[in-house]
Every structure is written in C-alpha cells, then in structure tokens.
Amino acid sequence: MKDGTIKIATLFTGIGIIGWSSYLLALKRAASNIQIETNLNVDASFEGLQIHSDPIIKNPTRFSFEISHPFVNLLLKKSDGKTTSIGSSNPRNQFYTIPSAGSVSLDRITINVNWRNLPILLQEARKGKIEIVTETMLNVTLQKLFNMRLPITDKQTHSIDTSKISHWLTSIF
C-alpha cells in the first residue's frame, strides 16, 4: 500500500510541475506580445531642450499583467548610421496593472537633453533630418507569488521636424 501511495504522489507531483511550467511558459509568451507605443513632442526654450514621450502600453493577450514604469533612453541616429545616447528619463518605482485585451496610457515622460549633446543635434539639424530612437524598457510581472519579472525592451525610430528646433539651436550656437 505504501508503494502505491508513493507512485500516486509522484505522479501528481509530476503533473503539477508540468502544469505549472506550461502556465509560466504561456505567461512568458503572452508577455512578449505586449506592445509599447511612443510618440515624441519637442519643446525648446532657453532652459534647454526637452523631449516628451507619452507611452501607451497595449496588451492583446488574455492575461492581465503588472508592469513597471518604463525607462526611456533617447538615441540620436546620426547620418553615418551610428547612434549616440542624448538623454534618458528618470527611473520611477511605480507599477501599473494592464488588463487583458486592454491598454494603459501612462503619464508623460520628460527627457532633458544634455547641453553637451546639443552640438551633435545641431550638426544633424543642419543636414535636414533628425532621427531619434526611443529605447523603452519595462518589467512585466509574470507571477507575484514568486516575484518573477520579464524585462521587455522596445525600440522605435521617430523623425523630428528640424524646423521646430533648428532656429532655437542656431540662436544658441
């Protein structure tokens, strides 16, 4: 009788492990389908250049997730094809719940462009085209019970109208 009980317990344990693993794999696949949509707005003033991002996080899956506040890194795509970081957002310890088959519009993220990067922007503005790559990073909580998080990074290229900032840049330099 003892031998039969051990076999049954082992069988149920194996089934549980397989079921739990399948569930976590489904969560991981679903989390990789999360989409990050960003749009950029540029404000130029005498205090400096600020680029604003208004991210929308879309969840087309049947699972709801908790996501961390995104961290945005701005990369300037130079005419030679190389990229250089021109600024980044401040990290926040803030979390949002994104419902299944839903989306979440997040608070505006402001990125101040460093003064040392303005000459590089001016060079690109004089060439007539500025391309900014937003590299948005966030963590998706897969399972609160075990604090499992999946990092997600999304890159999007944005063309910025140089007429908005070229006059401002040339008046400074």
Beta strands, then each sheet from edge to edge (+ up, - down):
strand 1: 35-37
strand 2: 40-45
strand 3: 48-53
strand 4: 56-59
strand 5: 65-68
strand 6: 71-77
strand 7: 83-88
strand 8: 95-98
strand 9: 102-105
strand 10: 109-112
strand 11: 130-143
strand 12: 148-160
sheet 1: 1+ 4- 9+
sheet 2: 2+ 3- 10+
sheet 3: 7+ 6- 11+ 5- 8+
sheet 4: 7+ 6- 11+ 12-
end
